[in-house]
Amino acid sequence: FEVSFNGGATRGSVDYSTYSILSNGINVPCEASINRSVTYNSTLDFYTYEISGETCNGCSTERYLENYVLVSAIPNGAQIVFEQNVNPK
């Protein structure tokens, strides 16, 4: 993966000692409004990657969204929970 921190003017390889990339893929109708969040539960020691939002209710064409996010490095072996709360308008 490459990433840009200046609006796309330059791109460079992801430094995996500093960052992690998560994906929470979902099939949605032709239009969707998606919010992405990654949180850490320190009490139970796990991360949650949640996508939420709304989709078009009148489309029959579907597309796959990979929903990649770049986050601070997550330790190897950490438990990650993936949640999807996307509903029709």
Secondary structure, 3 states (H helix, E strand, C coil): CEECCCCCCCCEECCCCCEEEEECCEEEECCEEEEEEEEEECCCCEEEEEEEEEECCCCCCEEEECCEEEEECCCCCCCEEEEEEEEEC
